[in-house]
Amino acid sequence: MMENSMAEQGEETLGEIPVVARLSLGSERLTLYFTTTRIIVAHLSKRGVGSPAMGSFFGWISGAVEDIFRGGKESVTRRGLKLSTPEGILAADKDNFAIKYEEVVSVDVNLREPLPRFTILTRNEKLVFTTRVRRQVLVDLLRKVLDSKVTVI
């Protein structure tokens, strides 16, 4: 137990990627923080739509309107998270969680999409994200922390 605490104290954040995860109704904005030992998934906000049929037509309008009302809160949340330690980021929201690099089986990065899409497959789950981060920045950071587990297409 003492050894684990010492390792966490030396943990540093190496980079972050803002991402969007699709939900059954809408989407969720997250930030992935890559540290020396794990990926921390931090929740920022959910974007919803009235019904699945309306989602494809009005989804972007819904997101824009919600940005007006939630933008300030999210900015405060983002600033607070950026200044926090890895443990502070985890504690900022009850839904934030971490994935140790040992738990990651593979990461598939699809650069053929208009927005880069990547899938993180762990022993227990499959997480699919899109991002507006430059393609090379995304690939470089993923390879830095997960090296041979990353496949780019």
C-alpha positions, 0 to 999 in steps of 0.5 A: 500500500505504501508503495502505491501511494509513493507511485501516485505522488510521482505521477505526472500528466503527460498530455490531454485530449478533449474527446466526444463519446456518443451516447444512445441519446446525444453525446458526452464531452470528456477530457482524457488525461494521459499520465505516466501510469494511466488514462484519466477519463474526466466528464465535462458535460452531456449533450442530449436531444429530444428523440433519436429521430430528431438527433441527426437533424437537430443535434448540432443546434442542440449542442450550440444552444446548450453551449450558450447555457453551459459554456461558463460552467464547463470553462470553470470545470476545465480550468479547475481540472487543468490545475489539479493533480491526477487525484484531484481530477478523479475527485472532481466528478463522481463519474471520472475514472482511470484506466491503468495502461496495463488494462489496455489491450489495444487502441485503434485509431481511424484517421480516415474519418472527418474527425479522428476516431479512436477505440480503446479496448480494455480487458473490461470495456470498449470506449469509442471517441472522436476528437478535434485534436490534430491527427499527429498530436493524437497519434504521437501522444497515444504512441508515447504512452501505449506504444505497440498497442496502437494501430493506425489506419 
